[in-house]
Amino acid sequence: MGTHGADGGAGADALLTVLELLAGQGPAGQFDTLLDEARVAGLDEEGTGRLERAVALARSLHDERATDRARAARSGASLAVLTDTARDLTLSYDLDGLLRIVTRRARRLLGLDMAYVTLRGPQGACYIRVTEGSRTGGDTGAPTGPGLAAGLRIGAGNCLGGIVQRTGEPIWTPDYPADERFTSGEAPDPAAALDDAEVVDPGDEAVRAEGLRAILAVPLRSGDSVIGALFGADRRVREHTPQEIALLGALADLAALAVEKAGLLDRTRAELLELERDSARVRTSLTRMRHVSEAHGRIMNLVLAGGDLPHVAQAAGDALDATVMIRDPGGRRLAASGDFPGLDEEAVAKASLDAHARRRPVLAADAVWVAPVIAGSEDLGGLVVRAEGGLTDEDGRLLELVAQSVALLLLMQRSTAVAEGPVRDELLDDLIADPPHAPQQIARRARRLGVDLRRPHVLVVARPEGGEQGRAVVWASSYAYRLSGLKTVQGGCIVLLLPGVDASAAASAVSEELTPLLGHPVSVSAAGPGAGPDAVGALHAEALRCLDAMSALGGTGSAAAVADLGFLGMLLSDDHDVDGFVENAIGPVLDYDAERLTDLTRTLEAYFASGASPTNAAEALHVHPNTVSRRLERIGELLGPEWQRPGQVLEVQLALRLQRTREVLARRRAATVPSRPAAGPAD
């Protein structure tokens, strides 16, 4: 009994020691030491059994507490990793950089051999975006082998990736190649490859190439949508605990936030870039509008300050960085800021009609625009602009404003011409008066009006055939002022004294501009050129005789100069210019004979004398007919291909007669001049 009591006390002490060791969280080896000491102390079998059961229970409690402490430590470490990951995701990384942080932390946190992220593409297919721990394809870039690498398409069949995409739930397997639950279920679709990447399914050769066994996949969600998946994989068979699945799910949520953040940043950057582009466009537009306003202001100031058309054309050319030409309604050049070589006049004329119909600038040819110059319904002319660099919208607006400024200047010149009309009319009336007024006084008056009578001038007489003359008189005042000439009205005719040397061209220009304006025929005659105040009266008389001759010949409504009437012009002219007539008709033939001592002139006379028969002419000249034919061909080259038309033939024959008569008179005059007698001795 006593022994029993002693053993009982020793056993109780041993049990108390077990409790103390358990409470003190001593090492597990101390329980074995306690058992050994109890046996050495002679504890009976019953006490030893109770002690062994107590130690077993204590060990179980000790292991559970150690497991709880390890789990708590792991949870703390996981929380720290998640916290660090969340903090890193707030930094300014690109999407691949953010996802690489997630995959790297997943590998470290769960002890994985490999981790990778897939994202849904534009057409709905999923592609590997980043990998961490790949042995075959590399962690970024296009795949270099059959393994799981960035850019590979993930199948939508009965594989881990396809199931996650469809269900939106985590899925895992301890041994993917041996798990019969997962099959591809679809054939590769090369058309769905991204950037020519190889189309593979991670359930077949790609997984085998990487040597992966255990795979865990959790979805990446954005709201209710699955936008991808986070995969963790090992190259050994491995079970996944709920804690590991939850932890990878938490990392997947962080990865989804990274994707959303990157998408938001991309959209924000795109919006900022678009705002910057809009701002740049607005600044550019404002700059150009300011340029348009300032350029228009300069041109208007130039117009209001009394500037002329050449200065306005130059200012417009500088503002548009182009060459600008101002034309009248007939298409004649009034002023320009430069030359226009190779201008397609046909295209410009067509574009001018279109521009006046639309009342805005029109592209005529490459780099050439035409803008109408209009005042109300009246056509004042047009602008031709050559801009090698093209015209912006703002330049087009400036071109319209320049056209308006030119129209204003032309109207101001017309108003000035009308205001000065009586003075200018009086001057021209005095110039054509018979007898003329004092030439020196008239020259001074002309200079005050901007007319230089020392320059060659032509005189034009225009007679409107029907209708009232008021509009024609106003036009004539503006036209004469624009060309630095003079205008008056006498006997129902408008008289214009204009600078120039081509009377025929001046008559045509007046007719082409005045006839459309009035809407009825205008007969126009011209004479000249002449210089000085004394020549104006004679030019006026010639132009009137030319106008009468035109009427007598049925030429009402046409335009001609004295020179256009051939020998009639010679008869109408005051100086009866025989030399000029002969020169115009057969001058090249006379010059050819004089230079080469040929007989083309005599051949012409014989040709006409024989009734235009080369054979008869050859008999008269005592030469072969072929010689006459060759001479006639040479005459055609000298006088032009139409020299045998009836009108020109008449003038050629008349010129031959006049030339022969002049030669006869010259010989007779030489024969009748008495010889000077020889000087004799002085008486």
Helices and strands as residue ranges (DSSP letters): H 2-23, H 29-40, H 45-89, H 95-110, E 114-120, E 126-132, E 153-154, H 160-167, E 171-173, G 190-192, H 205-210, E 214-222, E 225-234, H 242-304, H 309-320, E 323-327, E 333-336, H 345-358, E 362-365, E 368-375, E 378-386, H 393-419, H 421-431, H 439-448, E 457-464, H 470-482, E 486-490, E 493-499, H 503-518, E 522-530, H 534-552, E 559-561, G 562-565, H 567-572, H 578-596, H 600-609, H 614-621, H 625-639, H 646-672
